[in-house]
Amino acid sequence: MADKATLELIENHVKNHKIFVYMKGTPEAPMCGFSAACVSVFQRMGVPFKTFNVLENEAVRQGIKEYANWPTIPQVYINGQFVGGNDIIQELYRTGELQKLINA
Amino acid sequence: MTELEVKQLIEAALPGARVEVHDTTGTGDHFAARIAAPQFAGKTMLQQHQMVYQALQKYIHGSQAPIHALSLHTSVLET
């Protein structure tokens, strides 16, 4: 069960940034193929985004799974809403839906 | 876990679905699944993926869980 401080931290992350990605590693040094693929989509689109390396914080790593009711990483939030993991982001990017979400 | 085990778990949770599971690294812990299910009708990708994760909950959560990665492609199965 995530503690209040962790949940507040997560809440602040996702509400204060248009695009927020919980990933393993960093955009410069991703530690997982799915995290890397996910971040590269936003890099290609040239949109600003913020990331958090869950490998550095076990409480957040577990907290986000509860918060989004989603068991895996990466996790992408846009406009404060959980959008999905890498598979969903790739599909939304392919169809043009992702750009629409970001423009909203 | 084996591809068959993962496939059967998904089939049990989504009767009537067409399921393909592939072990992406050969180590029994990274899988990719393609699922076409009638139960996905009217649901967003997010909801569809969450349904699959629900079915495999026990095997994904926790540091001892056998599944480390699960890549999903879901679609509606027209019956």
N, CA and C atoms of all chains as a GROMACS GRO file, in nm:
protein
  549
    1MET      N    1   0.086  -0.121   0.000
    1MET     CA    2   0.000   0.000   0.000
    1MET      C    3   0.089   0.125   0.000
    2ALA      N    4   0.078   0.207  -0.103
    2ALA     CA    5   0.165   0.325  -0.113
    2ALA      C    6   0.131   0.426  -0.005
    3ASP      N    7   0.235   0.492   0.050
    3ASP     CA    8   0.206   0.589   0.156
    3ASP      C    9   0.164   0.722   0.095
    4LYS      N   10   0.109   0.806   0.181
    4LYS     CA   11   0.050   0.932   0.137
    4LYS      C   12   0.151   1.019   0.064
    5ALA      N   13   0.273   1.026   0.116
    5ALA     CA   14   0.376   1.112   0.057
    5ALA      C   15   0.407   1.069  -0.086
    6THR      N   16   0.414   0.937  -0.105
    6THR     CA   17   0.443   0.885  -0.240
    6THR      C   18   0.330   0.917  -0.336
    7LEU      N   19   0.206   0.895  -0.290
    7LEU     CA   20   0.091   0.922  -0.376
    7LEU      C   21   0.084   1.071  -0.411
    8GLU      N   22   0.118   1.156  -0.315
    8GLU     CA   23   0.118   1.301  -0.341
    8GLU      C   24   0.226   1.337  -0.442
    9LEU      N   25   0.340   1.271  -0.430
    9LEU     CA   26   0.449   1.295  -0.524
    9LEU      C   27   0.406   1.260  -0.665
   10ILE      N   28   0.342   1.144  -0.679
   10ILE     CA   29   0.295   1.099  -0.810
   10ILE      C   30   0.193   1.197  -0.865
   11GLU      N   31   0.100   1.236  -0.778
   11GLU     CA   32  -0.004   1.332  -0.817
   11GLU      C   33   0.060   1.461  -0.870
   12ASN      N   34   0.161   1.511  -0.800
   12ASN     CA   35   0.229   1.633  -0.843
   12ASN      C   36   0.298   1.615  -0.977
   13HIS      N   37   0.363   1.501  -0.995
   13HIS     CA   38   0.429   1.472  -1.122
   13HIS      C   39   0.331   1.486  -1.237
   14VAL      N   40   0.221   1.410  -1.226
   14VAL     CA   41   0.135   1.399  -1.342
   14VAL      C   42   0.048   1.521  -1.365
   15LYS      N   43   0.016   1.593  -1.258
   15LYS     CA   44  -0.069   1.711  -1.276
   15LYS      C   45   0.011   1.833  -1.323
   16ASN      N   46   0.141   1.836  -1.294
   16ASN     CA   47   0.221   1.955  -1.326
   16ASN      C   48   0.298   1.950  -1.456
   17HIS      N   49   0.285   1.842  -1.528
   17HIS     CA   50   0.354   1.833  -1.656
   17HIS      C   51   0.258   1.781  -1.760
   18LYS      N   52   0.262   1.838  -1.877
   18LYS     CA   53   0.170   1.797  -1.982
   18LYS      C   54   0.191   1.649  -2.019
   19ILE      N   55   0.320   1.616  -2.039
   19ILE     CA   56   0.353   1.476  -2.070
   19ILE      C   57   0.450   1.427  -1.963
   20PHE      N   58   0.410   1.323  -1.892
   20PHE     CA   59   0.496   1.268  -1.788
   20PHE      C   60   0.513   1.118  -1.810
   21VAL      N   61   0.637   1.073  -1.809
   21VAL     CA   62   0.665   0.930  -1.833
   21VAL      C   63   0.742   0.869  -1.716
   22TYR      N   64   0.683   0.766  -1.658
   22TYR     CA   65   0.757   0.687  -1.559
   22TYR      C   66   0.830   0.580  -1.638
   23MET      N   67   0.962   0.578  -1.625
   23MET     CA   68   1.040   0.485  -1.706
   23MET      C   69   1.150   0.420  -1.625
   24LYS      N   70   1.214   0.321  -1.688
   24LYS     CA   71   1.332   0.261  -1.624
   24LYS      C   72   1.452   0.328  -1.689
   25GLY      N   73   1.530   0.398  -1.609
   25GLY     CA   74   1.644   0.471  -1.663
   25GLY      C   75   1.602   0.613  -1.700
   26THR      N   76   1.682   0.673  -1.787
   26THR     CA   77   1.654   0.810  -1.830
   26THR      C   78   1.650   0.813  -1.983
   27PRO      N   79   1.599   0.923  -2.042
   27PRO     CA   80   1.597   0.929  -2.189
   27PRO      C   81   1.739   0.914  -2.249
   28GLU      N   82   1.839   0.965  -2.177
   28GLU     CA   83   1.976   0.954  -2.228
   28GLU      C   84   2.032   0.814  -2.208
   29ALA      N   85   1.984   0.747  -2.104
   29ALA     CA   86   2.034   0.612  -2.072
   29ALA      C   87   1.919   0.525  -2.026
   30PRO      N   88   1.833   0.485  -2.120
   30PRO     CA   89   1.720   0.400  -2.081
   30PRO      C   90   1.767   0.261  -2.041
   31MET      N   91   1.698   0.200  -1.943
   31MET     CA   92   1.741   0.070  -1.894
   31MET      C   93   1.646  -0.041  -1.938
   32CYS      N   94   1.561  -0.009  -2.033
   32CYS     CA   95   1.464  -0.110  -2.077
   32CYS      C   96   1.421  -0.072  -2.217
   33GLY      N   97   1.409  -0.171  -2.303
   33GLY     CA   98   1.371  -0.147  -2.443
   33GLY      C   99   1.238  -0.078  -2.457
   34PHE      N  100   1.140  -0.114  -2.373
   34PHE     CA  101   1.007  -0.054  -2.385
   34PHE      C  102   1.010   0.092  -2.341
   35SER      N  103   1.085   0.120  -2.235
   35SER     CA  104   1.099   0.258  -2.189
   35SER      C  105   1.167   0.342  -2.297
   36ALA      N  106   1.269   0.286  -2.358
   36ALA     CA  107   1.343   0.357  -2.463
   36ALA      C  108   1.252   0.386  -2.582
   37ALA      N  109   1.177   0.285  -2.624
   37ALA     CA  110   1.089   0.301  -2.741
   37ALA      C  111   0.984   0.408  -2.714
   38CYS      N  112   0.932   0.407  -2.595
   38CYS     CA  113   0.826   0.500  -2.557
   38CYS      C  114   0.876   0.643  -2.561
   39VAL      N  115   0.989   0.667  -2.499
   39VAL     CA  116   1.047   0.801  -2.493
   39VAL      C  117   1.088   0.850  -2.632
   40SER      N  118   1.132   0.760  -2.716
   40SER     CA  119   1.178   0.801  -2.850
   40SER      C  120   1.062   0.856  -2.933
   41VAL      N  121   0.941   0.813  -2.902
   41VAL     CA  122   0.824   0.866  -2.973
   41VAL      C  123   0.813   1.016  -2.946
   42PHE      N  124   0.822   1.054  -2.819
   42PHE     CA  125   0.810   1.196  -2.784
   42PHE      C  126   0.928   1.276  -2.836
   43GLN      N  127   1.045   1.214  -2.839
   43GLN     CA  128   1.163   1.283  -2.892
   43GLN      C  129   1.144   1.311  -3.040
   44ARG      N  130   1.090   1.211  -3.111
   44ARG     CA  131   1.066   1.227  -3.254
   44ARG      C  132   0.962   1.334  -3.282
   45MET      N  133   0.862   1.342  -3.192
   45MET     CA  134   0.756   1.440  -3.212
   45MET      C  135   0.804   1.580  -3.177
   46GLY      N  136   0.917   1.587  -3.105
   46GLY     CA  137   0.972   1.716  -3.067
   46GLY      C  138   0.890   1.788  -2.961
   47VAL      N  139   0.816   1.711  -2.880
   47VAL     CA  140   0.735   1.775  -2.776
   47VAL      C  141   0.808   1.764  -2.642
   48PRO      N  142   0.790   1.867  -2.556
   48PRO     CA  143   0.857   1.860  -2.426
   48PRO      C  144   0.791   1.755  -2.337
   49PHE      N  145   0.872   1.680  -2.265
   49PHE     CA  146   0.817   1.581  -2.174
   49PHE      C  147   0.910   1.564  -2.056
   50LYS      N  148   0.853   1.515  -1.946
   50LYS     CA  149   0.931   1.494  -1.824
   50LYS      C  150   0.929   1.346  -1.791
   51THR      N  151   1.040   1.297  -1.737
   51THR     CA  152   1.043   1.155  -1.701
   51THR      C  153   1.087   1.137  -1.556
   52PHE      N  154   1.059   1.020  -1.503
   52PHE     CA  155   1.105   0.984  -1.370
   52PHE      C  156   1.161   0.844  -1.378
   53ASN      N  157   1.280   0.827  -1.325
   53ASN     CA  158   1.346   0.697  -1.328
   53ASN      C  159   1.302   0.614  -1.208
   54VAL      N  160   1.214   0.517  -1.231
   54VAL     CA  161   1.160   0.439  -1.120
   54VAL      C  162   1.264   0.348  -1.055
   55LEU      N  163   1.374   0.326  -1.124
   55LEU     CA  164   1.478   0.241  -1.066
   55LEU      C  165   1.544   0.310  -0.948
   56GLU      N  166   1.525   0.442  -0.937
   56GLU     CA  167   1.586   0.517  -0.827
   56GLU      C  168   1.495   0.532  -0.706
   57ASN      N  169   1.371   0.486  -0.719
   57ASN     CA  170   1.277   0.506  -0.610
   57ASN      C  171   1.175   0.393  -0.607
   58GLU      N  172   1.200   0.297  -0.519
   58GLU     CA  173   1.115   0.178  -0.513
   58GLU      C  174   0.973   0.211  -0.471
   59ALA      N  175   0.957   0.312  -0.385
   59ALA     CA  176   0.822   0.350  -0.338
   59ALA      C  177   0.740   0.402  -0.455
   60VAL      N  178   0.801   0.483  -0.539
   60VAL     CA  179   0.730   0.536  -0.656
   60VAL      C  180   0.705   0.423  -0.755
   61ARG      N  181   0.805   0.339  -0.772
   61ARG     CA  182   0.792   0.227  -0.866
   61ARG      C  183   0.669   0.143  -0.834
   62GLN      N  184   0.646   0.118  -0.705
   62GLN     CA  185   0.528   0.039  -0.667
   62GLN      C  186   0.403   0.127  -0.662
   63GLY      N  187   0.419   0.250  -0.616
   63GLY     CA  188   0.306   0.343  -0.603
   63GLY      C  189   0.234   0.369  -0.735
   64ILE      N  190   0.311   0.383  -0.843
   64ILE     CA  191   0.247   0.414  -0.971
   64ILE      C  192   0.163   0.297  -1.022
   65LYS      N  193   0.199   0.177  -0.983
   65LYS     CA  194   0.121   0.060  -1.027
   65LYS      C  195  -0.018   0.062  -0.963
   66GLU      N  196  -0.020   0.111  -0.838
   66GLU     CA  197  -0.147   0.125  -0.768
   66GLU      C  198  -0.224   0.243  -0.823
   67TYR      N  199  -0.155   0.354  -0.840
   67TYR     CA  200  -0.217   0.479  -0.881
   67TYR      C  201  -0.288   0.464  -1.015
   68ALA      N  202  -0.222   0.399  -1.110
   68ALA     CA  203  -0.278   0.384  -1.245
   68ALA      C  204  -0.353   0.253  -1.263
   69ASN      N  205  -0.344   0.166  -1.165
   69ASN     CA  206  -0.398   0.031  -1.178
   69ASN      C  207  -0.341  -0.035  -1.303
   70TRP      N  208  -0.209  -0.028  -1.312
   70TRP     CA  209  -0.137  -0.077  -1.430
   70TRP      C  210  -0.007  -0.136  -1.382
   71PRO      N  211   0.020  -0.262  -1.418
   71PRO     CA  212   0.133  -0.330  -1.353
   71PRO      C  213   0.272  -0.310  -1.413
   72THR      N  214   0.279  -0.247  -1.530
   72THR     CA  215   0.411  -0.243  -1.594
   72THR      C  216   0.462  -0.102  -1.620
   73ILE      N  217   0.589  -0.095  -1.658
   73ILE     CA  218   0.658   0.031  -1.686
   73ILE      C  219   0.715   0.021  -1.827
   74PRO      N  220   0.705   0.121  -1.911
   74PRO     CA  221   0.676   0.260  -1.882
   74PRO      C  222   0.526   0.291  -1.865
   75GLN      N  223   0.499   0.404  -1.802
   75GLN     CA  224   0.363   0.454  -1.787
   75GLN      C  225   0.363   0.598  -1.835
   76VAL      N  226   0.267   0.630  -1.920
   76VAL     CA  227   0.262   0.765  -1.977
   76VAL      C  228   0.136   0.837  -1.933
   77TYR      N  229   0.154   0.959  -1.884
   77TYR     CA  230   0.042   1.046  -1.848
   77TYR      C  231   0.044   1.166  -1.941
   78ILE      N  232  -0.073   1.202  -1.992
   78ILE     CA  233  -0.084   1.323  -2.074
   78ILE      C  234  -0.201   1.404  -2.020
   79ASN      N  235  -0.175   1.533  -1.995
   79ASN     CA  236  -0.279   1.619  -1.937
   79ASN      C  237  -0.334   1.561  -1.807
   80GLY      N  238  -0.246   1.502  -1.728
   80GLY     CA  239  -0.285   1.450  -1.598
   80GLY      C  240  -0.357   1.316  -1.600
   81GLN      N  241  -0.378   1.262  -1.721
   81GLN     CA  242  -0.450   1.135  -1.732
   81GLN      C  243  -0.358   1.022  -1.773
   82PHE      N  244  -0.375   0.908  -1.714
   82PHE     CA  245  -0.298   0.792  -1.754
   82PHE      C  246  -0.343   0.748  -1.894
   83VAL      N  247  -0.248   0.735  -1.986
   83VAL     CA  248  -0.280   0.699  -2.124
   83VAL      C  249  -0.249   0.552  -2.153
   84GLY      N  250  -0.140   0.503  -2.095
   84GLY     CA  251  -0.106   0.363  -2.117
   84GLY      C  252   0.044   0.340  -2.116
   85GLY      N  253   0.079   0.220  -2.160
   85GLY     CA  254   0.220   0.183  -2.165
   85GLY      C  255   0.272   0.198  -2.307
   86ASN      N  256   0.387   0.137  -2.334
   86ASN     CA  257   0.450   0.153  -2.465
   86ASN      C  258   0.362   0.109  -2.582
   87ASP      N  259   0.295  -0.005  -2.566
   87ASP     CA  260   0.212  -0.056  -2.677
   87ASP      C  261   0.107   0.045  -2.719
   88ILE      N  262   0.042   0.103  -2.619
   88ILE     CA  263  -0.064   0.199  -2.647
   88ILE      C  264  -0.007   0.325  -2.710
   89ILE      N  265   0.102   0.374  -2.656
   89ILE     CA  266   0.166   0.494  -2.711
   89ILE      C  267   0.207   0.472  -2.857
   90GLN      N  268   0.263   0.356  -2.888
   90GLN     CA  269   0.305   0.328  -3.026
   90GLN      C  270   0.184   0.328  -3.119
   91GLU      N  271   0.075   0.269  -3.073
   91GLU     CA  272  -0.046   0.260  -3.155
   91GLU      C  273  -0.108   0.398  -3.175
   92LEU      N  274  -0.113   0.476  -3.068
   92LEU     CA  275  -0.170   0.611  -3.077
   92LEU      C  276  -0.086   0.700  -3.167
   93TYR      N  277   0.045   0.678  -3.162
   93TYR     CA  278   0.138   0.755  -3.246
   93TYR      C  279   0.114   0.720  -3.392
   94ARG      N  280   0.099   0.592  -3.419
   94ARG     CA  281   0.079   0.542  -3.554
   94ARG      C  282  -0.048   0.600  -3.616
   95THR      N  283  -0.154   0.610  -3.537
   95THR     CA  284  -0.281   0.655  -3.592
   95THR      C  285  -0.298   0.807  -3.590
   96GLY      N  286  -0.205   0.878  -3.526
   96GLY     CA  287  -0.218   1.023  -3.518
   96GLY      C  288  -0.294   1.070  -3.395
   97GLU      N  289  -0.349   0.973  -3.322
   97GLU     CA  290  -0.427   1.005  -3.201
   97GLU      C  291  -0.341   1.072  -3.095
   98LEU      N  292  -0.214   1.033  -3.089
   98LEU     CA  293  -0.126   1.085  -2.985
   98LEU      C  294  -0.109   1.236  -3.001
   99GLN      N  295  -0.088   1.280  -3.124
   99GLN     CA  296  -0.073   1.424  -3.149
   99GLN      C  297  -0.198   1.498  -3.104
  100LYS      N  298  -0.314   1.438  -3.131
  100LYS     CA  299  -0.442   1.501  -3.093
  100LYS      C  300  -0.453   1.516  -2.943
  101LEU      N  301  -0.411   1.409  -2.872
  101LEU     CA  302  -0.416   1.409  -2.725
  101LEU      C  303  -0.328   1.521  -2.670
  102ILE      N  304  -0.210   1.536  -2.732
  102ILE     CA  305  -0.114   1.636  -2.686
  102ILE      C  306  -0.163   1.776  -2.717
  103ASN      N  307  -0.231   1.790  -2.830
  103ASN     CA  308  -0.281   1.922  -2.868
  103ASN      C  309  -0.398   1.967  -2.781
  104ALA      N  310  -0.465   1.870  -2.720
  104ALA     CA  311  -0.587   1.900  -2.644
  104ALA      C  312  -0.558   1.991  -2.524
  105MET      N  313   0.751  -1.911  -1.702
  105MET     CA  314   0.621  -1.956  -1.752
  105MET      C  315   0.633  -1.991  -1.899
  106THR      N  316   0.540  -2.071  -1.946
  106THR     CA  317   0.544  -2.106  -2.089
  106THR      C  318   0.441  -2.022  -2.165
  107GLU      N  319   0.461  -2.016  -2.296
  107GLU     CA  320   0.366  -1.946  -2.381
  107GLU      C  321   0.226  -2.007  -2.364
  108LEU      N  322   0.222  -2.137  -2.353
  108LEU     CA  323   0.093  -2.206  -2.340
  108LEU      C  324   0.022  -2.167  -2.210
  109GLU      N  325   0.099  -2.158  -2.102
  109GLU     CA  326   0.038  -2.122  -1.973
  109GLU      C  327  -0.023  -1.982  -1.981
  110VAL      N  328   0.051  -1.890  -2.039
  110VAL     CA  329   0.002  -1.752  -2.050
  110VAL      C  330  -0.122  -1.750  -2.138
  111LYS      N  331  -0.115  -1.821  -2.248
  111LYS     CA  332  -0.228  -1.828  -2.343
  111LYS      C  333  -0.352  -1.881  -2.272
  112GLN      N  334  -0.336  -1.989  -2.196
  112GLN     CA  335  -0.450  -2.050  -2.128
  112GLN      C  336  -0.511  -1.958  -2.024
  113LEU      N  337  -0.427  -1.882  -1.955
  113LEU     CA  338  -0.478  -1.789  -1.854
  113LEU      C  339  -0.563  -1.682  -1.920
  114ILE      N  340  -0.517  -1.633  -2.034
  114ILE     CA  341  -0.591  -1.529  -2.104
  114ILE      C  342  -0.722  -1.586  -2.159
  115GLU      N  343  -0.713  -1.706  -2.215
  115GLU     CA  344  -0.834  -1.770  -2.269
  115GLU      C  345  -0.938  -1.796  -2.160
  116ALA      N  346  -0.890  -1.830  -2.042
  116ALA     CA  347  -0.983  -1.858  -1.931
  116ALA      C  348  -1.055  -1.730  -1.890
  117ALA      N  349  -0.984  -1.618  -1.895
  117ALA     CA  350  -1.045  -1.491  -1.855
  117ALA      C  351  -1.131  -1.431  -1.965
  118LEU      N  352  -1.101  -1.466  -2.090
  118LEU     CA  353  -1.173  -1.410  -2.204
  118LEU      C  354  -1.221  -1.523  -2.293
  119PRO      N  355  -1.325  -1.594  -2.252
  119PRO     CA  356  -1.373  -1.708  -2.331
  119PRO      C  357  -1.412  -1.664  -2.471
  120GLY      N  358  -1.371  -1.743  -2.569
  120GLY     CA  359  -1.403  -1.710  -2.707
  120GLY      C  360  -1.297  -1.626  -2.776
  121ALA      N  361  -1.196  -1.583  -2.700
  121ALA     CA  362  -1.093  -1.497  -2.760
  121ALA      C  363  -0.996  -1.578  -2.844
  122ARG      N  364  -0.937  -1.509  -2.943
  122ARG     CA  365  -0.829  -1.571  -3.022
  122ARG      C  366  -0.700  -1.515  -2.966
  123VAL      N  367  -0.616  -1.605  -2.915
  123VAL     CA  368  -0.496  -1.561  -2.842
  123VAL      C  369  -0.369  -1.621  -2.900
  124GLU      N  370  -0.271  -1.535  -2.921
  124GLU     CA  371  -0.137  -1.584  -2.960
  124GLU      C  372  -0.038  -1.529  -2.860
  125VAL      N  373   0.047  -1.613  -2.806
  125VAL     CA  374   0.147  -1.566  -2.710
  125VAL      C  375   0.286  -1.606  -2.758
  126HIS      N  376   0.377  -1.512  -2.747
  126HIS     CA  377   0.512  -1.537  -2.793
  126HIS      C  378   0.612  -1.501  -2.684
  127ASP      N  379   0.702  -1.590  -2.654
  127ASP     CA  380   0.808  -1.563  -2.556
  127ASP      C  381   0.916  -1.486  -2.630
  128THR      N  382   0.934  -1.360  -2.596
  128THR     CA  383   1.021  -1.275  -2.677
  128THR      C  384   1.171  -1.290  -2.650
  129THR      N  385   1.206  -1.347  -2.536
  129THR     CA  386   1.349  -1.360  -2.507
  129THR      C  387   1.392  -1.505  -2.488
  130GLY      N  388   1.296  -1.595  -2.483
  130GLY     CA  389   1.328  -1.736  -2.462
  130GLY      C  390   1.356  -1.769  -2.316
  131THR      N  391   1.335  -1.670  -2.227
  131THR     CA  392   1.364  -1.695  -2.086
  131THR      C  393   1.239  -1.712  -2.000
  132GLY      N  394   1.124  -1.723  -2.065
  132GLY     CA  395   1.001  -1.751  -1.992
  132GLY      C  396   0.950  -1.637  -1.905
  133ASP      N  397   0.996  -1.514  -1.930
  133ASP     CA  398   0.948  -1.403  -1.848
  133ASP      C  399   0.915  -1.276  -1.927
  134HIS      N  400   0.939  -1.276  -2.057
  134HIS     CA  401   0.903  -1.161  -2.140
  134HIS      C  402   0.812  -1.213  -2.250
  135PHE      N  403   0.687  -1.167  -2.250
  135PHE     CA  404   0.593  -1.219  -2.349
  135PHE      C  405   0.530  -1.108  -2.432
  136ALA      N  406   0.487  -1.147  -2.551
  136ALA     CA  407   0.409  -1.057  -2.636
  136ALA      C  408   0.282  -1.134  -2.670
  137ALA      N  409   0.167  -1.072  -2.654
  137ALA     CA  410   0.041  -1.141  -2.682
  137ALA      C  411  -0.044  -1.060  -2.779
  138ARG      N  412  -0.104  -1.131  -2.875
  138ARG     CA  413  -0.203  -1.071  -2.966
  138ARG      C  414  -0.335  -1.133  -2.929
  139ILE      N  415  -0.432  -1.050  -2.895
  139ILE     CA  416  -0.559  -1.102  -2.848
  139ILE      C  417  -0.674  -1.034  -2.922
  140ALA      N  418  -0.760  -1.116  -2.982
  140ALA     CA  419  -0.881  -1.063  -3.042
  140ALA      C  420  -0.995  -1.124  -2.961
  141ALA      N  421  -1.072  -1.040  -2.895
  141ALA     CA  422  -1.178  -1.093  -2.808
  141ALA      C  423  -1.308  -1.017  -2.826
  142PRO      N  424  -1.419  -1.090  -2.818
  142PRO     CA  425  -1.548  -1.021  -2.829
  142PRO      C  426  -1.572  -0.926  -2.711
  143GLN      N  427  -1.513  -0.961  -2.595
  143GLN     CA  428  -1.533  -0.880  -2.475
  143GLN      C  429  -1.468  -0.741  -2.485
  144PHE      N  430  -1.384  -0.720  -2.589
  144PHE     CA  431  -1.317  -0.591  -2.603
  144PHE      C  432  -1.404  -0.487  -2.673
  145ALA      N  433  -1.518  -0.532  -2.724
  145ALA     CA  434  -1.604  -0.440  -2.798
  145ALA      C  435  -1.643  -0.320  -2.712
  146GLY      N  436  -1.633  -0.201  -2.772
  146GLY     CA  437  -1.673  -0.081  -2.700
  146GLY      C  438  -1.574  -0.031  -2.596
  147LYS      N  439  -1.461  -0.100  -2.582
  147LYS     CA  440  -1.363  -0.060  -2.481
  147LYS      C  441  -1.243   0.011  -2.544
  148THR      N  442  -1.185   0.103  -2.469
  148THR     CA  443  -1.064   0.170  -2.518
  148THR      C  444  -0.947   0.072  -2.507
  149MET      N  445  -0.836   0.104  -2.577
  149MET     CA  446  -0.716   0.020  -2.570
  149MET      C  447  -0.673   0.004  -2.425
  150LEU      N  448  -0.682   0.115  -2.352
  150LEU     CA  449  -0.642   0.112  -2.212
  150LEU      C  450  -0.725   0.010  -2.134
  151GLN      N  451  -0.857   0.016  -2.151
  151GLN     CA  452  -0.945  -0.077  -2.080
  151GLN      C  453  -0.918  -0.221  -2.124
  152GLN      N  454  -0.895  -0.240  -2.254
  152GLN     CA  455  -0.869  -0.375  -2.305
  152GLN      C  456  -0.741  -0.430  -2.242
  153HIS      N  457  -0.637  -0.348  -2.238
  153HIS     CA  458  -0.511  -0.394  -2.180
  153HIS      C  459  -0.528  -0.423  -2.032
  154GLN      N  460  -0.606  -0.337  -1.965
  154GLN     CA  461  -0.628  -0.359  -1.822
  154GLN      C  462  -0.700  -0.491  -1.796
  155MET      N  463  -0.789  -0.529  -1.886
  155MET     CA  464  -0.860  -0.656  -1.869
  155MET      C  465  -0.761  -0.772  -1.875
  156VAL      N  466  -0.666  -0.761  -1.965
  156VAL     CA  467  -0.567  -0.869  -1.978
  156VAL      C  468  -0.477  -0.872  -1.854
  157TYR      N  469  -0.435  -0.754  -1.809
  157TYR     CA  470  -0.349  -0.748  -1.690
  157TYR      C  471  -0.422  -0.804  -1.569
  158GLN      N  472  -0.554  -0.776  -1.560
  158GLN     CA  473  -0.635  -0.832  -1.451
  158GLN      C  474  -0.624  -0.984  -1.450
  159ALA      N  475  -0.637  -1.043  -1.568
  159ALA     CA  476  -0.636  -1.189  -1.579
  159ALA      C  477  -0.502  -1.247  -1.537
  160LEU      N  478  -0.396  -1.170  -1.552
  160LEU     CA  479  -0.261  -1.223  -1.523
  160LEU      C  480  -0.199  -1.162  -1.399
  161GLN      N  481  -0.283  -1.091  -1.324
  161GLN     CA  482  -0.237  -1.019  -1.205
  161GLN      C  483  -0.134  -1.090  -1.120
  162LYS      N  484  -0.171  -1.210  -1.080
  162LYS     CA  485  -0.087  -1.287  -0.989
  162LYS      C  486   0.053  -1.310  -1.044
  163TYR      N  487   0.065  -1.311  -1.175
  163TYR     CA  488   0.192  -1.348  -1.238
  163TYR      C  489   0.275  -1.228  -1.279
  164ILE      N  490   0.218  -1.107  -1.260
  164ILE     CA  491   0.291  -0.986  -1.300
  164ILE      C  492   0.337  -0.904  -1.180
  165HIS      N  493   0.254  -0.906  -1.075
  165HIS     CA  494   0.286  -0.822  -0.959
  165HIS      C  495   0.389  -0.884  -0.868
  166GLY      N  496   0.467  -0.799  -0.808
  166GLY     CA  497   0.559  -0.848  -0.705
  166GLY      C  498   0.695  -0.887  -0.761
  167SER      N  499   0.794  -0.880  -0.676
  167SER     CA  500   0.931  -0.907  -0.722
  167SER      C  501   0.952  -1.053  -0.756
  168GLN      N  502   0.865  -1.142  -0.705
  168GLN     CA  503   0.882  -1.284  -0.737
  168GLN      C  504   0.800  -1.325  -0.858
  169ALA      N  505   0.726  -1.229  -0.914
  169ALA     CA  506   0.635  -1.264  -1.022
  169ALA      C  507   0.711  -1.315  -1.144
  170PRO      N  508   0.659  -1.418  -1.210
  170PRO     CA  509   0.728  -1.475  -1.325
  170PRO      C  510   0.728  -1.389  -1.451
  171ILE      N  511   0.626  -1.305  -1.468
  171ILE     CA  512   0.622  -1.225  -1.591
  171ILE      C  513   0.682  -1.087  -1.566
  172HIS      N  514   0.790  -1.054  -1.636
  172HIS     CA  515   0.855  -0.925  -1.619
  172HIS      C  516   0.807  -0.824  -1.722
  173ALA      N  517   0.766  -0.874  -1.837
  173ALA     CA  518   0.720  -0.784  -1.942
  173ALA      C  519   0.611  -0.851  -2.021
  174LEU      N  520   0.510  -0.773  -2.055
  174LEU     CA  521   0.400  -0.828  -2.133
  174LEU      C  522   0.356  -0.722  -2.232
  175SER      N  523   0.389  -0.748  -2.357
  175SER     CA  524   0.356  -0.656  -2.464
  175SER      C  525   0.221  -0.700  -2.519
  176LEU      N  526   0.131  -0.605  -2.542
  176LEU     CA  527  -0.004  -0.645  -2.585
  176LEU      C  528  -0.049  -0.579  -2.713
  177HIS      N  529  -0.118  -0.657  -2.794
  177HIS     CA  530  -0.188  -0.601  -2.909
  177HIS      C  531  -0.329  -0.656  -2.899
  178THR      N  532  -0.426  -0.570  -2.878
  178THR     CA  533  -0.563  -0.617  -2.860
  178THR      C  534  -0.654  -0.564  -2.970
  179SER      N  535  -0.754  -0.642  -3.002
  179SER     CA  536  -0.853  -0.597  -3.099
  179SER      C  537  -0.986  -0.667  -3.070
  180VAL      N  538  -1.091  -0.614  -3.130
  180VAL     CA  539  -1.223  -0.673  -3.108
  180VAL      C  540  -1.241  -0.790  -3.203
  181LEU      N  541  -1.289  -0.901  -3.150
  181LEU     CA  542  -1.318  -1.015  -3.234
  181LEU      C  543  -1.463  -1.006  -3.274
  182GLU      N  544  -1.488  -0.990  -3.402
  182GLU     CA  545  -1.627  -0.984  -3.449
  182GLU      C  546  -1.680  -1.126  -3.453
  183THR      N  547  -1.790  -1.149  -3.385
  183THR     CA  548  -1.845  -1.286  -3.387
  183THR      C  549  -1.962  -1.296  -3.484
   0.00000   0.00000   0.00000
